């Protein structure tokens, strides 16, 4: 098992040999809800995996896919996590990473006596850490006292504040409701806006709101329009959960218009939804407009609370107001249901999706494929994959990765390897990632020799390994006394890099 293999035939022979048991858990779909009990809702109790009812639903699902409408009008492959990108271009609340990139609006830092601890990590260019803390505190004190010549005094300090330092200054001033417009003017005069960006511009809007200076808020937002600033939840930390404060902010955003309004309304809805204040989120839509992307935010947060019945009710509400759910809307709910072992409900929702002529996309298939691997039903997963191909939907890299991980975690190593090899002959775009994944899995299993041969094979085929995997294999080989294998791999990788 630990001899050197010179070609793919030998590697294939290695993978065919018996291997020690490997019991890593199968990786479930990376949805955004956790395994906590679901409260009562529109759906019935969970259908746990491996039960007769669950596999009955599996059979039903396959027949549904078999008779699903043509994909002629199906949507292009878009991740369910691209909501804000869809709405506004670059701000993305969803991600394929395991955790959310949503930032809930955190309460401002209260001032206190432990000033050194609060600012001990602030960094200002060219200043030692201790001096940095003192200078940041000095700036805060000057702003508190309302110095008339604040700008000249700040200039005389000859400091260049980092974004982290500016953020901390605003957090303290905002918590104390101290006006900070002069400080923001000095920042804009002394640094390009790219140095501080969306978060700090949002904090100055929050500062205006905390001191009740809405005219200044309006003027700043108008000035920021040309800078393509996107407001975040931090802009609205001052808003209390009452409709009067929301009305004032919406009036300002409506007067400003453009990107600031679009991102501001979205962040308002996001902030209230994250806090579970769905009535307030609904009120914001009532005062602005109703969009599919707003509803998806609310559905996401409702699913986090395991209230799937309410999430389904939101789908009905969307149709009533003319925002018909699309595949991305359904996908989030389908993913959450499967993550919580409600597979029967998920198949029922999928059936409704087809009945309403909402075509599934690659994510829809991937959600069910992930679940099927989780419950160990690879045959059904393969049937769904084949159906996806017939529909003309190209699988994502993560879908291919699900098969490799699934086979590997079930100790079907030969099938995992064959899947990677077959993919290399069909899809060069995905092959490097999936080949590297297989090598990484063998590294986790403690078999650096097989990982080395997999990397060697992919390099021989012209695929570039993931650099972090390559480095890990190289180090493990060197530490285990296999310097010859390490040198050979390094030479091959260097040659490939030279041709790149």
C-alpha positions in Angstrom: 0.0 0.0 0.0 2.9 2.3 0.7 5.0 1.5 -2.4 5.4 4.1 -5.1 3.0 3.8 -8.1 4.2 4.9 -11.5 1.0 5.0 -13.4 -2.8 5.1 -13.1 -3.0 1.3 -13.4 -1.0 0.9 -10.2 -3.1 3.6 -8.5 -6.2 1.8 -9.6 -4.8 -1.4 -8.2 -4.1 0.4 -4.9 -7.6 1.7 -4.6 -9.0 -1.8 -5.2 -7.2 -3.2 -2.2 -8.9 -3.6 1.1 -8.5 -0.6 3.3 -8.9 0.0 7.1 -12.5 1.0 8.1 -13.1 4.7 7.7 -16.2 6.0 9.5 -16.2 9.7 8.8 -19.7 11.1 8.8 -21.3 11.9 5.5 -21.3 15.6 4.9 -24.8 17.0 4.8 -25.9 19.9 2.6 -24.5 23.2 3.7 -27.8 24.8 4.6 -28.2 27.6 7.0 -30.2 26.0 9.8 -29.1 23.8 12.6 -30.3 20.5 13.9 -32.7 21.8 16.6 -36.2 20.6 17.2 -38.8 22.2 15.0 -41.7 24.0 16.6 -45.3 23.2 15.6 -46.1 24.6 12.2 -47.9 23.8 9.0 -45.9 20.7 8.5 -46.2 17.4 10.4 -43.4 15.9 12.6 -40.1 15.1 11.0 -39.7 12.1 8.8 -36.4 10.7 10.1 -34.0 9.1 7.6 -34.1 5.4 6.9 -37.8 5.1 7.8 -40.3 3.4 5.5 -42.1 6.7 5.0 -38.9 8.5 4.0 -37.9 6.0 1.3 -41.5 5.9 0.0 -41.0 9.6 -0.5 -37.7 8.9 -2.3 -39.5 6.7 -4.8 -42.1 9.3 -5.3 -39.5 11.9 -5.9 -37.8 9.9 -8.6 -41.1 9.5 -10.4 -41.7 13.2 -10.1 -38.4 14.0 -11.6 -39.0 11.5 -14.3 -42.2 13.3 -15.3 -41.0 16.8 -14.7 -41.5 19.4 -17.4 -38.9 20.1 -20.0 -36.0 22.4 -19.0 -36.3 24.5 -22.1 -37.3 27.5 -20.0 -35.5 26.5 -16.9 -33.4 29.1 -15.2 -29.6 29.2 -15.6 -27.5 27.9 -12.8 -27.6 30.4 -10.0 -26.9 29.7 -6.4 -29.6 30.2 -3.9 -27.1 32.2 -1.9 -26.9 35.1 -4.5 -29.9 37.1 -3.4 -28.3 40.5 -2.9 -26.2 40.0 -6.0 -29.4 39.5 -7.9 -30.9 42.7 -6.4 -28.1 45.1 -6.3 -25.0 43.8 -7.9 -22.3 43.2 -5.4 -23.7 42.8 -1.9 -24.3 39.1 -1.2 -26.0 37.9 2.0 -25.8 34.2 1.0 -22.8 32.1 0.6 -21.8 28.6 -0.2 -19.6 28.7 2.9 -20.8 26.8 5.9 -21.8 29.9 7.8 -23.8 33.0 6.9 -22.2 36.2 5.8 -25.2 38.1 7.1 -24.1 40.4 9.8 -26.7 41.0 12.4 -26.6 44.6 13.7 -24.7 44.4 16.9 -25.3 46.9 19.7 -22.9 49.8 19.8 -20.0 49.4 22.3 -20.7 51.2 25.5 -18.0 53.5 26.8 -16.3 52.4 30.0 -13.2 52.8 32.1 -11.2 50.0 30.5 -10.1 52.2 27.6 -6.8 50.4 27.1 -8.5 47.0 26.5 -11.0 48.5 24.1 -8.4 50.0 21.9 -5.4 47.9 22.5 -5.5 46.3 19.1 -6.1 49.5 17.1 -3.3 50.1 14.5 -2.4 53.5 13.1 0.3 53.7 10.5 3.7 54.2 12.0 2.6 54.4 15.6 3.3 51.8 18.3 0.3 50.0 19.7 0.4 51.8 23.1 0.6 55.2 21.5 -2.2 54.2 19.1 -4.6 53.5 21.9 -3.8 56.8 23.5 -4.2 58.8 20.3 -7.5 57.2 19.5 -8.8 58.0 23.0 -7.5 61.6 22.5 -9.5 61.9 19.3 -12.6 60.6 20.9 -12.2 63.1 23.8 -11.7 66.0 21.4 -14.9 65.1 19.5 -16.8 64.8 22.8 -15.7 68.3 23.9 -16.9 69.7 20.5 -13.6 71.4 19.7 -14.3 74.3 17.3 -11.0 73.7 15.4 -11.2 69.9 15.4 -9.9 69.5 11.8 -6.7 71.5 12.4 -6.1 69.6 15.7 -6.5 66.3 14.0 -4.2 67.4 11.2 -1.6 68.4 13.8 -1.6 64.9 15.2 -0.2 63.6 11.9 -1.9 60.3 12.2 -3.5 58.0 9.5 -6.3 56.1 11.0 -7.0 52.6 9.9 -10.6 51.5 9.1 -10.6 49.6 12.4 -9.7 52.7 14.3 -12.3 54.8 12.6 -14.9 52.1 13.3 -14.1 52.1 17.0 -14.3 55.9 17.2 -17.8 55.8 15.7 -18.9 52.9 17.8 -18.1 54.9 21.0 -19.5 58.2 19.8 -22.7 56.5 18.5 -23.3 54.7 21.8 -23.0 58.1 23.6 -25.0 60.0 20.9 -22.2 62.4 20.3 -22.4 64.2 16.9 -19.5 63.1 14.7 -20.0 64.9 11.4 -16.9 67.0 11.7 -14.8 63.9 12.3 -16.4 62.3 9.2 -15.6 65.4 7.1 -12.0 65.2 8.2 -11.9 61.5 7.2 -13.2 62.3 3.7 -10.7 65.2 3.3 -7.8 63.1 4.5 -8.4 59.7 2.9 -9.9 58.3 -0.3 -13.3 56.8 0.3 -12.0 53.4 -0.8 -10.0 53.3 2.4 -13.0 53.1 4.6 -16.0 52.2 2.4 -19.5 50.9 3.2 -19.2 50.1 6.9 -17.9 53.4 8.1 -20.3 55.4 5.8 -23.1 53.3 7.4 -21.9 54.2 10.8 -22.0 57.9 10.1 -25.6 57.5 9.0 -26.3 55.7 12.3 -24.6 58.6 14.1 -27.0 61.1 12.4 -30.0 59.0 13.4 -28.9 58.7 17.0 -28.6 62.5 17.3 -31.8 63.1 15.3 -30.1 65.0 12.5 -32.1 63.8 9.5 -31.3 66.8 7.3 -27.6 65.9 7.7 -28.3 62.3 7.0 -30.1 63.2 3.7 -27.2 65.4 2.6 -24.5 62.8 3.4 -26.4 60.1 1.5 -26.8 62.5 -1.5 -23.0 63.1 -1.4 -22.3 59.4 -1.2 -24.4 58.6 -4.3 -21.6 59.2 -6.7 -19.3 56.9 -4.6 -21.6 53.8 -5.1 -21.8 53.3 -1.3 -23.9 50.4 -0.2 -25.6 50.8 3.2 -25.4 47.9 5.6 -27.4 47.1 8.7 -25.0 49.2 10.8 -26.6 52.3 9.3 -29.8 51.6 11.2 -28.7 50.5 14.6 -30.5 53.6 16.0 -33.9 52.6 14.8 -36.2 51.4 17.6 -38.8 48.8 16.6 -41.6 51.4 16.1 -43.1 52.5 12.9 -42.5 56.2 13.4 -38.7 55.9 13.2 -39.0 53.6 10.1 -41.2 56.2 8.4 -38.5 58.9 8.9 -35.8 56.8 7.5 -37.8 55.6 4.5 -38.6 59.2 3.7 -34.9 60.1 3.6 -34.1 57.0 1.5 -36.9 57.8 -0.9 -35.5 61.4 -1.4 -32.0 60.1 -2.0 -33.0 57.2 -4.4 -30.5 55.2 -6.3 -28.1 52.7 -4.8 -28.2 54.1 -1.3 -32.0 53.7 -1.2 -31.9 50.2 -2.7 -29.3 48.9 -0.3 -30.8 50.8 2.6 -34.3 49.3 2.2 -32.8 45.8 1.8 -30.7 46.3 4.9 -33.7 47.5 6.9 -35.7 44.4 6.0 -32.7 42.2 6.7 -32.1 43.8 10.1 -35.7 43.3 11.2 -35.9 39.8 9.9 -32.7 38.7 11.6 -34.2 40.0 14.9 -37.4 38.1 14.2 -39.4 41.4 13.8 -41.2 40.3 10.7 -44.1 42.7 11.2 -41.6 45.6 11.0 -40.0 44.0 7.9 -43.5 43.8 6.3 -44.1 47.5 7.3 -40.9 48.5 5.4 -42.2 46.7 2.3 -45.5 48.4 2.7 -43.8 51.8 2.7 -41.5 51.0 -0.2 -42.3 48.0 -2.5 -42.5 44.3 -2.4 -39.7 42.3 -4.1 -38.8 38.7 -4.4 -35.4 39.2 -2.8 -37.0 40.8 0.3 -39.3 37.8 0.8 -36.3 35.4 0.4 -34.6 37.2 3.3 -37.7 36.7 5.5 -38.1 33.1 4.4 -34.5 32.4 5.3 -34.9 33.9 8.8 -38.2 32.1 9.3 -36.6 28.8 8.5 -33.8 29.5 11.0 -36.6 29.6 13.6 -37.8 26.2 12.3 -41.2 27.7 11.5 -41.6 26.0 8.1 -45.3 26.4 8.0 -45.0 30.2 8.2 -42.3 30.1 5.4 -44.8 28.3 3.2 -47.4 30.9 4.0 -45.0 33.5 2.7 -44.8 31.7 -0.6 -48.6 32.1 -0.9 -48.3 35.8 0.1 -45.7 36.3 -2.6 -48.1 35.0 -5.3 -50.9 37.2 -4.0 -48.8 40.4 -4.4 -47.4 39.4 -7.8 -43.9 38.2 -6.6 -44.1 34.6 -7.8 -41.5 32.4 -6.1 -38.7 31.3 -8.4 -36.3 28.3 -8.0 -34.1 30.2 -5.7 -37.0 31.0 -3.4 -38.0 27.3 -3.3 -34.5 26.1 -2.9 -33.9 27.7 0.4 -37.0 26.2 1.9 -36.3 22.8 0.3 -32.7 22.8 1.7 -33.9 23.7 5.2 -36.6 21.0 5.2 -34.0 18.3 4.1 -31.5 19.5 6.7 -34.2 19.0 9.3 -35.1 15.5 8.0 -38.5 16.6 6.7 -38.1 14.9 3.4 -41.7 14.1 2.8 -42.5 17.8 3.2 -39.7 18.6 0.8 -41.0 16.3 -1.9 -44.5 17.7 -1.5 -43.1 21.2 -1.9 -41.1 20.1 -4.9 -44.3 18.7 -6.5 -46.0 22.0 -5.9 -43.1 23.7 -7.5 -43.6 21.7 -10.7 -47.4 22.1 -10.7 -46.8 25.9 -10.7 -44.5 25.6 -13.7 -41.5 26.7 -11.6 -38.5 24.9 -13.2 -35.9 23.4 -10.8 -32.3 24.4 -11.3 -29.0 22.8 -10.5 -29.3 23.7 -6.8 -32.7 22.0 -6.6 -31.2 18.7 -7.7 -28.1 19.2 -5.6 -30.2 19.6 -2.4 -31.9 16.3 -2.9 -28.6 14.6 -4.0 -26.9 15.8 -0.8 -29.8 14.4 1.3 -29.8 11.1 -0.4 -26.1 10.6 0.3 -26.8 11.6 3.8 -29.2 8.7 4.3 -27.0 6.4 2.2 -29.2 6.0 -0.9 -26.6 6.4 -3.6 -28.7 4.7 -6.3 -31.4 7.3 -6.1 -28.8 10.0 -6.0 -27.4 8.7 -9.2 -30.8 8.6 -10.8 -31.4 12.3 -9.9 -28.0 13.2 -11.3 -28.7 11.5 -14.6 -32.1 13.2 -14.7 -30.4 16.6 -14.2 -28.1 15.9 -17.2 -31.1 14.9 -19.4 -32.7 18.2 -18.4 -29.6 20.0 -19.8 -28.5 21.3 -16.4 -24.8 21.4 -15.9 -23.8 20.1 -12.4 -21.9 22.5 -10.2 -18.5 21.5 -8.7 -20.1 21.0 -5.4 -22.5 18.4 -6.9 -19.6 16.4 -8.2 -17.9 16.8 -4.8 -21.0 15.4 -3.1 -20.6 12.1 -5.0 -16.9 11.8 -4.3 -17.4 12.5 -0.6 -20.4 10.2 -0.5 -18.6 7.3 -2.1 -15.5 7.9 0.0 -17.2 8.1 3.3 -19.1 4.9 2.6 -15.6 3.3 2.0 -16.5 2.8 -1.7 -13.0 4.1 -2.6 -12.9 2.5 -6.1 -16.1 4.2 -7.1 -14.9 7.6 -5.7 -11.7 7.3 -7.8 -13.6 6.1 -10.9 -16.0 9.1 -10.6 -13.1 11.5 -10.6 -11.4 9.8 -13.6 -14.6 9.8 -15.6 -15.2 13.4 -14.8 -11.7 14.3 -16.0 -12.6 13.0 -19.4 -15.7 15.1 -19.6 -15.3 18.3 -17.6 -11.9 19.8 -17.4 -13.3 22.8 -15.5 -14.3 20.8 -12.5 -11.6 18.1 -12.6 -8.9 20.0 -10.8 -11.1 20.7 -7.8 -12.5 17.2 -7.6 -9.1 15.5 -8.1 -7.7 17.7 -5.3 -10.7 16.9 -3.1 -10.0 13.1 -3.4 -6.3 13.7 -2.5 -7.4 15.8 0.5 -9.7 13.0 1.7 -6.9 10.5 1.6 -4.7 12.9 3.5 -7.4 13.1 6.2 -7.4 9.3 6.2 -3.7 9.4 6.8 -2.6 7.9 3.5 -0.2 10.5 2.0 1.2 7.9 -0.5 -2.1 7.5 -2.3 -2.7 11.3 -2.1 0.7 11.7 -3.8 -0.2 9.4 -6.6 -3.5 11.1 -7.1 -1.8 14.5 -7.4 0.8 12.9 -9.7 -1.9 11.5 -12.0 -3.7 14.7 -12.2 -0.5 16.7 -13.0 0.3 14.1 -15.7 -3.2 14.9 -17.2 -2.4 18.6 -17.2 -4.6 19.6 -14.2 -3.2 21.9 -11.5 -3.7 20.7 -7.9 -5.0 22.9 -5.2 -1.9 24.4 -3.7 -2.8 23.9 -0.1 -3.4 20.2 -0.7 -0.1 19.9 -2.6 1.8 21.5 0.3 0.2 19.3 2.9 1.0 16.2 0.9 4.6 17.4 0.3 5.1 18.1 4.1 3.6 14.8 5.1 5.8 12.8 2.7 8.9 14.6 3.9 8.1 14.1 7.6 7.4 10.4 7.1 10.8 9.8 5.4 9.5 9.4 1.8 11.8 12.2 0.5 12.0 10.5 -2.9 8.2 10.7 -3.4 8.2 14.3 -2.1 11.0 15.3 -4.5 9.2 13.7 -7.5 6.0 15.5 -6.7 7.7 18.8 -6.2 9.5 18.4 -9.5 6.3 17.6 -11.4 4.4 20.4 -9.8 7.2 22.9 -10.6 7.2 21.8 -14.2 3.4 22.3 -14.4 3.7 25.7 -12.8 6.4 26.6 -15.3 4.1 25.9 -18.2 1.2 27.9 -16.6 
